[in-house]
Protein backbone atom coordinates (compact mmCIF):
# COMPACT_ATOMS: atom_id res chain seq x y z
CA UNK A 1 0.00 0.00 0.00
CA UNK A 2 1.70 3.20 -1.14
CA UNK A 3 1.62 6.45 0.78
CA UNK A 4 1.38 9.96 -0.55
CA UNK A 5 1.37 13.53 0.62
CA UNK A 6 -2.42 13.64 0.90
CA UNK A 7 -2.55 10.47 2.97
CA UNK A 8 0.24 11.77 5.21
CA UNK A 9 -1.76 14.92 5.80
CA UNK A 10 -4.91 12.96 6.55
CA UNK A 11 -3.14 10.77 9.12
CA UNK A 12 -1.66 13.82 10.86
CA UNK A 13 -5.00 15.64 10.76
CA UNK A 14 -6.77 12.58 12.12
CA UNK A 15 -4.34 12.39 15.02
CA UNK A 16 -4.90 16.07 15.82
CA UNK A 17 -8.68 15.68 15.74
CA UNK A 18 -8.52 12.53 17.84
CA UNK A 19 -6.41 14.31 20.47
CA UNK A 20 -8.99 17.11 20.51
CA UNK A 21 -11.78 14.60 21.13
CA UNK A 22 -13.35 14.93 17.66
CA UNK A 23 -13.94 11.26 16.88
CA UNK A 24 -16.10 11.97 13.84
CA UNK A 25 -13.48 14.19 12.26
CA UNK A 26 -10.67 11.79 13.16
CA UNK A 27 -12.54 8.84 11.70
CA UNK A 28 -13.20 10.70 8.48
CA UNK A 29 -9.52 11.65 8.16
CA UNK A 30 -8.34 8.11 8.83
CA UNK A 31 -10.88 6.79 6.32
CA UNK A 32 -9.44 9.11 3.66
CA UNK A 33 -5.91 7.94 4.45
CA UNK A 34 -7.08 4.33 4.37
CA UNK A 35 -8.79 4.86 1.01
CA UNK A 36 -5.58 6.42 -0.32
CA UNK A 37 -3.70 3.24 0.56
CA UNK A 38 -1.80 4.43 3.64
CA UNK A 39 -1.44 1.48 6.06
CA UNK A 40 -1.16 3.88 8.99
CA UNK A 41 -4.61 5.18 8.23
CA UNK A 42 -5.94 1.64 8.06
CA UNK A 43 -4.52 0.69 11.45
CA UNK A 44 -5.59 3.90 13.14
CA UNK A 45 -9.08 3.56 11.71
CA UNK A 46 -9.35 -0.01 13.01
CA UNK A 47 -8.13 1.02 16.46
CA UNK A 48 -10.60 3.91 16.62
CA UNK A 49 -13.49 1.69 15.57
CA UNK A 50 -12.61 -0.93 18.15
CA UNK A 51 -11.43 1.08 21.12
CA UNK A 52 -13.51 4.24 20.84
CA UNK A 53 -16.56 3.35 18.75
CA UNK A 54 -16.76 -0.18 20.18
CA UNK A 55 -17.92 -1.32 16.75
CA UNK A 56 -16.24 -4.72 16.72
CA UNK A 57 -17.77 -5.85 13.44
CA UNK A 58 -16.49 -2.78 11.60
CA UNK A 59 -13.11 -3.05 13.34
CA UNK A 60 -12.82 -6.71 12.35
CA UNK A 61 -13.50 -5.79 8.73
CA UNK A 62 -10.70 -3.20 8.73
CA UNK A 63 -8.25 -5.44 10.62
CA UNK A 64 -9.00 -8.16 8.06
CA UNK A 65 -8.18 -5.84 5.19
CA UNK A 66 -4.89 -4.94 6.88
CA UNK A 67 -4.17 -8.63 7.34
CA UNK A 68 -4.95 -9.37 3.69
CA UNK A 69 -2.53 -6.61 2.71
CA UNK A 70 0.20 -8.44 4.61
CA UNK A 71 0.33 -6.23 7.69
CA UNK A 72 1.66 -7.89 10.86
CA UNK A 73 -0.49 -5.76 13.18
CA UNK A 74 -3.53 -6.50 11.08
CA UNK A 75 -3.13 -10.27 11.43
CA UNK A 76 -2.35 -10.06 15.15
CA UNK A 77 -5.32 -7.85 15.98
CA UNK A 78 -7.62 -9.87 13.76
CA UNK A 79 -6.53 -12.99 15.63
CA UNK A 80 -7.28 -11.32 18.95
CA UNK A 81 -10.79 -10.28 17.87
CA UNK A 82 -11.59 -13.68 16.40
CA UNK A 83 -10.44 -15.39 19.59
CA UNK A 84 -12.63 -13.09 21.67
CA UNK A 85 -15.71 -13.96 19.65
CA UNK A 86 -14.98 -17.69 19.76
CA UNK A 87 -13.67 -18.30 16.24
CA UNK A 88 -10.64 -20.19 17.54
CA UNK A 89 -9.57 -21.77 14.26
CA UNK A 90 -9.79 -18.45 12.47
CA UNK A 91 -7.82 -16.84 15.30
CA UNK A 92 -5.18 -19.57 15.14
CA UNK A 93 -4.72 -19.03 11.41
CA UNK A 94 -4.47 -15.24 11.86
CA UNK A 95 -1.91 -15.55 14.65
CA UNK A 96 0.10 -17.95 12.49
CA UNK A 97 0.19 -15.37 9.70
CA UNK A 98 1.40 -12.86 12.29
CA UNK A 99 4.15 -15.28 13.32
CA UNK A 100 5.11 -15.81 9.69
CA UNK A 101 5.44 -12.05 9.31
CA UNK A 102 7.97 -11.90 12.12
CA UNK A 103 6.06 -11.45 15.37
CA UNK A 104 7.63 -13.27 18.30
CA UNK A 105 4.82 -12.05 20.57
CA UNK A 106 2.18 -13.84 18.49
CA UNK A 107 3.96 -17.17 18.96
CA UNK A 108 2.45 -17.64 22.40
CA UNK A 109 -1.07 -16.84 21.17
CA UNK A 110 -0.75 -19.17 18.19
CA UNK A 111 0.84 -21.93 20.25
CA UNK A 112 -1.87 -21.79 22.91
CA UNK A 113 -4.63 -22.26 20.36
CA UNK A 114 -2.79 -25.02 18.52
CA UNK A 115 -1.98 -26.86 21.74
CA UNK A 116 -5.63 -26.77 22.80
CA UNK A 117 -6.90 -28.03 19.44
CA UNK A 118 -7.75 -31.71 19.81
CA UNK A 119 -7.14 -32.56 16.16
CA UNK A 120 -3.69 -30.95 15.96
CA UNK A 121 -1.35 -33.31 14.11
CA UNK A 122 2.02 -34.54 15.33
CA UNK A 123 3.69 -32.50 12.58
CA UNK A 124 1.91 -29.33 13.73
CA UNK A 125 2.99 -29.92 17.33
CA UNK A 126 6.58 -30.60 16.25
CA UNK A 127 6.67 -27.46 14.10
CA UNK A 128 5.19 -25.41 16.94
CA UNK A 129 7.78 -26.76 19.38
CA UNK A 130 10.61 -25.93 16.99
CA UNK A 131 9.35 -22.35 16.62
CA UNK A 132 8.85 -21.94 20.37
CA UNK A 133 12.40 -23.12 20.98
CA UNK A 134 13.54 -20.44 18.55
CA UNK A 135 11.70 -17.82 20.60
CA UNK A 136 13.26 -19.16 23.80
CA UNK A 137 16.68 -18.74 22.16
CA UNK A 138 15.94 -15.03 21.82
CA UNK A 139 15.52 -14.85 25.57
CA UNK A 140 18.57 -17.00 26.30
CA UNK A 141 20.85 -15.05 23.97
CA UNK A 142 19.41 -11.53 24.05
CA UNK A 143 17.23 -11.41 27.20
CA UNK A 144 14.36 -10.46 24.89
CA UNK A 145 11.37 -10.31 27.25
CA UNK A 146 8.91 -9.86 24.38
CA UNK A 147 9.01 -13.64 23.87
CA UNK A 148 8.01 -14.60 27.42
CA UNK A 149 4.54 -15.64 26.28
CA UNK A 150 6.15 -18.08 23.86
CA UNK A 151 8.54 -19.34 26.56
CA UNK A 152 5.60 -20.02 28.89
CA UNK A 153 3.82 -21.83 26.07
CA UNK A 154 6.92 -23.98 25.50
CA UNK A 155 6.78 -25.02 29.16
CA UNK A 156 3.09 -25.85 28.75
CA UNK A 157 3.81 -27.90 25.63
CA UNK A 158 6.48 -29.87 27.51
CA UNK A 159 3.79 -30.90 30.01
CA UNK A 160 0.74 -31.30 27.78
CA UNK A 161 1.74 -32.02 24.18
CA UNK A 162 2.05 -35.48 22.71
CA UNK A 163 5.48 -36.60 23.99
CA UNK A 164 6.69 -38.03 20.68
CA UNK A 165 5.66 -34.92 18.75
CA UNK A 166 7.24 -32.63 21.34
CA UNK A 167 10.49 -34.61 21.25
CA UNK A 168 10.52 -34.45 17.45
CA UNK A 169 10.25 -30.66 17.67
CA UNK A 170 13.06 -30.40 20.21
CA UNK A 171 15.29 -32.57 18.05
CA UNK A 172 14.51 -30.43 15.02
CA UNK A 173 15.44 -27.29 16.95
CA UNK A 174 18.57 -28.93 18.40
CA UNK A 175 19.73 -29.96 14.93
CA UNK A 176 19.57 -26.37 13.70
CA UNK A 177 21.74 -25.20 16.62
CA UNK A 178 19.13 -24.09 19.13
CA UNK A 179 20.24 -23.79 22.76
CA UNK A 180 16.63 -24.21 23.85
CA UNK A 181 16.11 -27.24 21.63
CA UNK A 182 19.07 -29.04 23.21
CA UNK A 183 17.87 -27.96 26.69
CA UNK A 184 14.35 -29.27 26.13
CA UNK A 185 15.66 -32.48 24.59
CA UNK A 186 17.91 -33.03 27.61
CA UNK A 187 14.87 -32.94 29.90
CA UNK A 188 12.99 -35.33 27.62
CA UNK A 189 15.90 -37.77 27.79
CA UNK A 190 16.21 -37.41 31.56
CA UNK A 191 12.52 -38.11 31.91
CA UNK A 192 12.85 -41.48 30.28
CA UNK A 193 16.03 -42.42 32.11
CA UNK A 194 18.61 -41.73 29.40
CA UNK A 195 20.93 -39.78 31.70
CA UNK A 196 24.00 -40.17 29.47
CA UNK A 197 22.10 -38.76 26.51
CA UNK A 198 20.79 -35.94 28.71
CA UNK A 199 24.33 -34.95 29.74
CA UNK A 200 25.39 -34.68 26.10
CA UNK A 201 22.34 -32.58 25.28
CA UNK A 202 22.88 -30.35 28.32
CA UNK A 203 26.45 -29.76 27.15
CA UNK A 204 25.28 -28.74 23.68
CA UNK A 205 22.79 -26.36 25.24
CA UNK A 206 25.42 -24.87 27.53
CA UNK A 207 27.94 -24.45 24.72
CA UNK A 208 25.26 -22.57 22.78
CA UNK A 209 24.77 -20.09 25.60
CA UNK A 210 22.22 -21.61 28.01
CA UNK A 211 24.29 -21.16 31.17
CA UNK A 212 22.06 -23.14 33.53
CA UNK A 213 22.67 -26.24 31.43
CA UNK A 214 26.20 -26.47 32.90
CA UNK A 215 24.91 -27.01 36.43
CA UNK A 216 22.08 -29.34 35.44
CA UNK A 217 24.47 -31.34 33.28
CA UNK A 218 26.86 -31.58 36.22
CA UNK A 219 24.07 -32.73 38.51
CA UNK A 220 23.08 -35.41 36.02
CA UNK A 221 26.70 -36.59 35.91
CA UNK A 222 26.57 -37.09 39.68
CA UNK A 223 23.48 -39.25 39.22
CA UNK A 224 25.47 -41.30 36.71
CA UNK A 225 28.27 -41.76 39.25
CA UNK A 226 30.71 -39.66 37.21
CA UNK A 227 32.06 -36.99 39.61
CA UNK A 228 35.02 -36.13 37.40
CA UNK A 229 32.81 -35.07 34.49
CA UNK A 230 30.46 -33.35 36.94
CA UNK A 231 33.34 -31.25 38.24
CA UNK A 232 34.53 -30.47 34.72
CA UNK A 233 31.07 -29.20 33.73
CA UNK A 234 30.73 -27.19 36.95
CA UNK A 235 34.12 -25.59 36.30
CA UNK A 236 33.14 -24.68 32.75
CA UNK A 237 29.96 -23.09 34.02
CA UNK A 238 31.88 -21.27 36.74
CA UNK A 239 34.30 -19.87 34.15
CA UNK A 240 31.31 -18.76 32.10
CA UNK A 241 29.99 -16.82 35.09
CA UNK A 242 27.02 -19.08 35.81
CA UNK A 243 26.15 -18.61 39.49
CA UNK A 244 24.55 -22.04 39.98
CA UNK A 245 27.60 -23.74 38.50
CA UNK A 246 29.89 -21.75 40.82
CA UNK A 247 27.83 -22.86 43.82
CA UNK A 248 27.92 -26.47 42.67
CA UNK A 249 31.69 -26.28 42.22
CA UNK A 250 31.93 -24.97 45.76
CA UNK A 251 30.08 -28.03 47.05
CA UNK A 252 32.43 -30.33 45.12
CA UNK A 253 35.49 -28.59 46.56
CA UNK A 254 33.98 -28.68 50.05
CA UNK A 255 33.50 -32.42 49.80
CA UNK A 256 37.11 -32.77 48.70
CA UNK A 257 38.38 -30.87 51.74
CA UNK A 258 39.37 -27.63 50.01
CA UNK A 259 37.50 -25.07 52.12
CA UNK A 260 39.23 -21.90 50.91
CA UNK A 261 38.62 -22.72 47.26
CA UNK A 262 35.06 -23.75 48.13
CA UNK A 263 34.36 -20.44 49.87
CA UNK A 264 35.68 -18.54 46.85
CA UNK A 265 33.36 -20.52 44.56
CA UNK A 266 30.40 -20.06 46.92
CA UNK A 267 31.12 -16.34 46.95
CA UNK A 268 30.99 -16.19 43.16
CA UNK A 269 27.68 -18.03 43.23
CA UNK A 270 26.35 -15.68 45.92
CA UNK A 271 27.48 -12.60 44.01
CA UNK A 272 25.75 -13.97 40.92
CA UNK A 273 22.47 -14.21 42.80
CA UNK A 274 22.31 -17.94 43.53
CA UNK A 275 20.63 -18.64 46.85
CA UNK A 276 22.41 -21.93 47.44
CA UNK A 277 25.71 -20.14 47.00
CA UNK A 278 24.58 -17.63 49.63
CA UNK A 279 23.50 -20.40 52.01
CA UNK A 280 26.64 -22.48 51.68
CA UNK A 281 28.83 -19.38 51.93
CA UNK A 282 27.06 -18.46 55.15
CA UNK A 283 27.51 -21.91 56.66
CA UNK A 284 31.19 -22.02 55.64
CA UNK A 285 31.89 -18.57 57.08
CA UNK A 286 30.17 -19.52 60.32
CA UNK A 287 32.31 -22.63 60.62
CA UNK A 288 35.36 -20.42 60.16
CA UNK A 289 34.23 -18.03 62.90
CA UNK A 290 33.10 -15.13 60.68
CA UNK A 291 29.63 -14.74 62.17
CA UNK A 292 29.07 -11.27 60.71
CA UNK A 293 29.82 -12.48 57.20
CA UNK A 294 27.72 -15.57 57.80
CA UNK A 295 24.75 -13.50 58.93
CA UNK A 296 24.95 -11.29 55.83
CA UNK A 297 25.20 -14.27 53.47
CA UNK A 298 22.36 -16.16 55.16
CA UNK A 299 20.21 -13.02 55.03
CA UNK A 300 20.63 -13.06 51.26
CA UNK A 301 19.78 -16.77 51.23
CA UNK A 302 16.54 -15.98 53.09
CA UNK A 303 15.72 -13.26 50.55
CA UNK A 304 16.28 -15.85 47.82
CA UNK A 305 13.86 -18.33 49.46
CA UNK A 306 16.39 -21.08 50.19
CA UNK A 307 15.10 -23.93 52.37
CA UNK A 308 16.36 -23.86 55.97
CA UNK A 309 18.04 -20.48 55.50
CA UNK A 310 15.79 -18.72 58.03
CA UNK A 311 16.54 -21.32 60.70
CA UNK A 312 20.28 -21.13 60.05
CA UNK A 313 20.16 -17.33 60.20
CA UNK A 314 18.33 -17.42 63.53
CA UNK A 315 20.99 -19.73 64.98
CA UNK A 316 23.81 -17.44 63.80
CA UNK A 317 22.12 -14.43 65.37
CA UNK A 318 21.84 -16.29 68.65
CA UNK A 319 25.55 -17.09 68.52
CA UNK A 320 26.63 -13.49 67.90
CA UNK A 321 27.58 -11.54 71.04
CA UNK A 322 25.41 -8.60 72.14
C-alpha positions in Angstrom: 0.0 0.0 0.0 1.7 3.2 -1.1 1.6 6.5 0.8 1.4 10.0 -0.5 1.4 13.5 0.6 -2.4 13.6 0.9 -2.6 10.5 3.0 0.2 11.8 5.2 -1.8 14.9 5.8 -4.9 13.0 6.5 -3.1 10.8 9.1 -1.7 13.8 10.9 -5.0 15.6 10.8 -6.8 12.6 12.1 -4.3 12.4 15.0 -4.9 16.1 15.8 -8.7 15.7 15.7 -8.5 12.5 17.8 -6.4 14.3 20.5 -9.0 17.1 20.5 -11.8 14.6 21.1 -13.4 14.9 17.7 -13.9 11.3 16.9 -16.1 12.0 13.8 -13.5 14.2 12.3 -10.7 11.8 13.2 -12.5 8.8 11.7 -13.2 10.7 8.5 -9.5 11.6 8.2 -8.3 8.1 8.8 -10.9 6.8 6.3 -9.4 9.1 3.7 -5.9 7.9 4.4 -7.1 4.3 4.4 -8.8 4.9 1.0 -5.6 6.4 -0.3 -3.7 3.2 0.6 -1.8 4.4 3.6 -1.4 1.5 6.1 -1.2 3.9 9.0 -4.6 5.2 8.2 -5.9 1.6 8.1 -4.5 0.7 11.5 -5.6 3.9 13.1 -9.1 3.6 11.7 -9.3 0.0 13.0 -8.1 1.0 16.5 -10.6 3.9 16.6 -13.5 1.7 15.6 -12.6 -0.9 18.1 -11.4 1.1 21.1 -13.5 4.2 20.8 -16.6 3.4 18.7 -16.8 -0.2 20.2 -17.9 -1.3 16.8 -16.2 -4.7 16.7 -17.8 -5.9 13.4 -16.5 -2.8 11.6 -13.1 -3.0 13.3 -12.8 -6.7 12.4 -13.5 -5.8 8.7 -10.7 -3.2 8.7 -8.3 -5.4 10.6 -9.0 -8.2 8.1 -8.2 -5.8 5.2 -4.9 -4.9 6.9 -4.2 -8.6 7.3 -5.0 -9.4 3.7 -2.5 -6.6 2.7 0.2 -8.4 4.6 0.3 -6.2 7.7 1.7 -7.9 10.9 -0.5 -5.8 13.2 -3.5 -6.5 11.1 -3.1 -10.3 11.4 -2.4 -10.1 15.1 -5.3 -7.9 16.0 -7.6 -9.9 13.8 -6.5 -13.0 15.6 -7.3 -11.3 19.0 -10.8 -10.3 17.9 -11.6 -13.7 16.4 -10.4 -15.4 19.6 -12.6 -13.1 21.7 -15.7 -14.0 19.6 -15.0 -17.7 19.8 -13.7 -18.3 16.2 -10.6 -20.2 17.5 -9.6 -21.8 14.3 -9.8 -18.5 12.5 -7.8 -16.8 15.3 -5.2 -19.6 15.1 -4.7 -19.0 11.4 -4.5 -15.2 11.9 -1.9 -15.6 14.7 0.1 -17.9 12.5 0.2 -15.4 9.7 1.4 -12.9 12.3 4.2 -15.3 13.3 5.1 -15.8 9.7 5.4 -12.1 9.3 8.0 -11.9 12.1 6.1 -11.4 15.4 7.6 -13.3 18.3 4.8 -12.1 20.6 2.2 -13.8 18.5 4.0 -17.2 19.0 2.5 -17.6 22.4 -1.1 -16.8 21.2 -0.7 -19.2 18.2 0.8 -21.9 20.3 -1.9 -21.8 22.9 -4.6 -22.3 20.4 -2.8 -25.0 18.5 -2.0 -26.9 21.7 -5.6 -26.8 22.8 -6.9 -28.0 19.4 -7.8 -31.7 19.8 -7.1 -32.6 16.2 -3.7 -31.0 16.0 -1.3 -33.3 14.1 2.0 -34.5 15.3 3.7 -32.5 12.6 1.9 -29.3 13.7 3.0 -29.9 17.3 6.6 -30.6 16.3 6.7 -27.5 14.1 5.2 -25.4 16.9 7.8 -26.8 19.4 10.6 -25.9 17.0 9.4 -22.3 16.6 8.9 -21.9 20.4 12.4 -23.1 21.0 13.5 -20.4 18.5 11.7 -17.8 20.6 13.3 -19.2 23.8 16.7 -18.7 22.2 15.9 -15.0 21.8 15.5 -14.8 25.6 18.6 -17.0 26.3 20.8 -15.1 24.0 19.4 -11.5 24.1 17.2 -11.4 27.2 14.4 -10.5 24.9 11.4 -10.3 27.2 8.9 -9.9 24.4 9.0 -13.6 23.9 8.0 -14.6 27.4 4.5 -15.6 26.3 6.2 -18.1 23.9 8.5 -19.3 26.6 5.6 -20.0 28.9 3.8 -21.8 26.1 6.9 -24.0 25.5 6.8 -25.0 29.2 3.1 -25.8 28.8 3.8 -27.9 25.6 6.5 -29.9 27.5 3.8 -30.9 30.0 0.7 -31.3 27.8 1.7 -32.0 24.2 2.0 -35.5 22.7 5.5 -36.6 24.0 6.7 -38.0 20.7 5.7 -34.9 18.7 7.2 -32.6 21.3 10.5 -34.6 21.2 10.5 -34.4 17.5 10.3 -30.7 17.7 13.1 -30.4 20.2 15.3 -32.6 18.0 14.5 -30.4 15.0 15.4 -27.3 17.0 18.6 -28.9 18.4 19.7 -30.0 14.9 19.6 -26.4 13.7 21.7 -25.2 16.6 19.1 -24.1 19.1 20.2 -23.8 22.8 16.6 -24.2 23.9 16.1 -27.2 21.6 19.1 -29.0 23.2 17.9 -28.0 26.7 14.3 -29.3 26.1 15.7 -32.5 24.6 17.9 -33.0 27.6 14.9 -32.9 29.9 13.0 -35.3 27.6 15.9 -37.8 27.8 16.2 -37.4 31.6 12.5 -38.1 31.9 12.9 -41.5 30.3 16.0 -42.4 32.1 18.6 -41.7 29.4 20.9 -39.8 31.7 24.0 -40.2 29.5 22.1 -38.8 26.5 20.8 -35.9 28.7 24.3 -35.0 29.7 25.4 -34.7 26.1 22.3 -32.6 25.3 22.9 -30.3 28.3 26.4 -29.8 27.2 25.3 -28.7 23.7 22.8 -26.4 25.2 25.4 -24.9 27.5 27.9 -24.4 24.7 25.3 -22.6 22.8 24.8 -20.1 25.6 22.2 -21.6 28.0 24.3 -21.2 31.2 22.1 -23.1 33.5 22.7 -26.2 31.4 26.2 -26.5 32.9 24.9 -27.0 36.4 22.1 -29.3 35.4 24.5 -31.3 33.3 26.9 -31.6 36.2 24.1 -32.7 38.5 23.1 -35.4 36.0 26.7 -36.6 35.9 26.6 -37.1 39.7 23.5 -39.2 39.2 25.5 -41.3 36.7 28.3 -41.8 39.2 30.7 -39.7 37.2 32.1 -37.0 39.6 35.0 -36.1 37.4 32.8 -35.1 34.5 30.5 -33.4 36.9 33.3 -31.2 38.2 34.5 -30.5 34.7 31.1 -29.2 33.7 30.7 -27.2 36.9 34.1 -25.6 36.3 33.1 -24.7 32.7 30.0 -23.1 34.0 31.9 -21.3 36.7 34.3 -19.9 34.1 31.3 -18.8 32.1 30.0 -16.8 35.1 27.0 -19.1 35.8 26.1 -18.6 39.5 24.5 -22.0 40.0 27.6 -23.7 38.5 29.9 -21.7 40.8 27.8 -22.9 43.8 27.9 -26.5 42.7 31.7 -26.3 42.2 31.9 -25.0 45.8 30.1 -28.0 47.0 32.4 -30.3 45.1 35.5 -28.6 46.6 34.0 -28.7 50.1 33.5 -32.4 49.8 37.1 -32.8 48.7 38.4 -30.9 51.7 39.4 -27.6 50.0 37.5 -25.1 52.1 39.2 -21.9 50.9 38.6 -22.7 47.3 35.1 -23.8 48.1 34.4 -20.4 49.9 35.7 -18.5 46.9 33.4 -20.5 44.6 30.4 -20.1 46.9 31.1 -16.3 47.0 31.0 -16.2 43.2 27.7 -18.0 43.2 26.4 -15.7 45.9 27.5 -12.6 44.0 25.7 -14.0 40.9 22.5 -14.2 42.8 22.3 -17.9 43.5 20.6 -18.6 46.9 22.4 -21.9 47.4 25.7 -20.1 47.0 24.6 -17.6 49.6 23.5 -20.4 52.0 26.6 -22.5 51.7 28.8 -19.4 51.9 27.1 -18.5 55.2 27.5 -21.9 56.7 31.2 -22.0 55.6 31.9 -18.6 57.1 30.2 -19.5 60.3 32.3 -22.6 60.6 35.4 -20.4 60.2 34.2 -18.0 62.9 33.1 -15.1 60.7 29.6 -14.7 62.2 29.1 -11.3 60.7 29.8 -12.5 57.2 27.7 -15.6 57.8 24.7 -13.5 58.9 24.9 -11.3 55.8 25.2 -14.3 53.5 22.4 -16.2 55.2 20.2 -13.0 55.0 20.6 -13.1 51.3 19.8 -16.8 51.2 16.5 -16.0 53.1 15.7 -13.3 50.6 16.3 -15.8 47.8 13.9 -18.3 49.5 16.4 -21.1 50.2 15.1 -23.9 52.4 16.4 -23.9 56.0 18.0 -20.5 55.5 15.8 -18.7 58.0 16.5 -21.3 60.7 20.3 -21.1 60.1 20.2 -17.3 60.2 18.3 -17.4 63.5 21.0 -19.7 65.0 23.8 -17.4 63.8 22.1 -14.4 65.4 21.8 -16.3 68.7 25.5 -17.1 68.5 26.6 -13.5 67.9 27.6 -11.5 71.0 25.4 -8.6 72.1 
